[in-house]
Amino acid sequence: MTKAGKHTTKTPSQKHAFPLSSGTLDAPLSPQWAFLVQFRAAPGAPAHDAGRVEHLASGRTSHFQSLQELLTYLLKELRATDQT
């Protein structure tokens, strides 16, 4: 019996800017690293690089005004999770 794998195709804009090691791809998805990200958007207008992010395990939230602020928050939460 063969194991069916899930396959998705990513557009160039969805691909990672850094290579992933095979160890990273095989790592389990921890709920400690789960986030909900909401982007601001008005009907008929383009999406903005602003919104709200929530770390699901802790319930901590933050608002961001740029993708850099979002990335900073995510890295801070992931580092805090690694230290616990």
C-alpha positions as CSV (number, residue, x, y, z in Angstrom):
1,M,0.0,0.0,0.0
2,T,1.4,3.4,-0.9
3,K,1.0,6.5,1.2
4,A,-0.7,9.4,-0.7
5,G,1.0,12.7,-0.2
6,K,-0.6,16.1,-0.4
7,H,0.8,18.2,-3.2
8,T,0.2,21.9,-3.8
9,T,1.7,24.2,-6.3
10,K,3.0,27.5,-5.2
11,T,3.3,30.6,-7.3
12,P,6.7,32.4,-7.3
13,S,5.4,34.9,-4.8
14,Q,4.5,32.1,-2.4
15,K,7.8,30.4,-2.4
16,H,10.2,30.8,0.5
17,A,13.1,33.2,0.2
18,F,15.2,30.7,2.1
19,P,15.9,27.0,1.5
20,L,14.2,24.5,3.8
21,S,16.2,21.5,4.9
22,S,14.6,18.1,4.7
23,G,14.7,18.0,8.5
24,T,12.5,21.1,8.6
25,L,10.0,19.6,6.2
26,D,9.8,16.4,8.3
27,A,9.4,18.2,11.6
28,P,5.9,17.9,13.2
29,L,3.7,20.9,13.2
30,S,3.6,22.1,16.8
31,P,0.5,23.9,18.1
32,Q,3.0,26.0,20.0
33,W,3.9,27.5,16.7
34,A,0.4,28.2,15.4
35,F,-0.6,31.8,14.6
36,L,-3.7,33.4,13.2
37,V,-3.0,36.4,10.9
38,Q,-5.7,38.8,9.7
39,F,-4.9,41.4,7.1
40,R,-6.9,44.6,6.8
41,A,-8.8,45.0,3.6
42,A,-11.7,47.1,2.5
43,P,-14.3,45.8,0.0
44,G,-13.0,46.4,-3.6
45,A,-9.7,47.8,-2.3
46,P,-6.3,46.0,-2.4
47,A,-5.2,44.2,0.8
48,H,-2.9,46.2,3.1
49,D,0.3,45.1,4.8
50,A,-1.4,45.8,8.2
51,G,-3.6,43.7,10.4
52,R,-3.6,41.6,13.6
53,V,-1.8,38.5,14.6
54,E,-2.5,36.1,17.5
55,H,-0.3,33.4,19.0
56,L,-2.9,30.7,19.5
57,A,-1.2,28.8,22.3
58,S,-0.8,31.9,24.5
59,G,-3.6,34.1,23.3
60,R,-1.2,37.0,23.0
61,T,-2.1,39.4,20.1
62,S,-0.5,42.3,18.4
63,H,-1.4,44.7,15.6
64,F,1.1,45.3,12.8
65,Q,1.4,48.1,10.3
66,S,4.0,46.4,8.0
67,L,5.2,43.0,7.1
68,Q,8.4,43.7,8.9
69,E,6.4,44.3,12.2
70,L,4.6,41.0,11.6
71,L,7.8,39.2,11.1
72,T,9.3,40.8,14.2
73,Y,6.3,39.7,16.3
74,L,6.4,36.1,14.9
75,L,10.2,35.8,15.7
76,K,9.7,37.1,19.2
77,E,6.9,34.6,19.9
78,L,8.8,31.7,18.4
79,R,11.9,32.5,20.5
80,A,9.8,32.7,23.6
81,T,8.2,29.3,22.8
82,D,11.7,27.8,22.3
83,Q,12.8,28.9,25.7
84,T,9.9,27.3,27.6
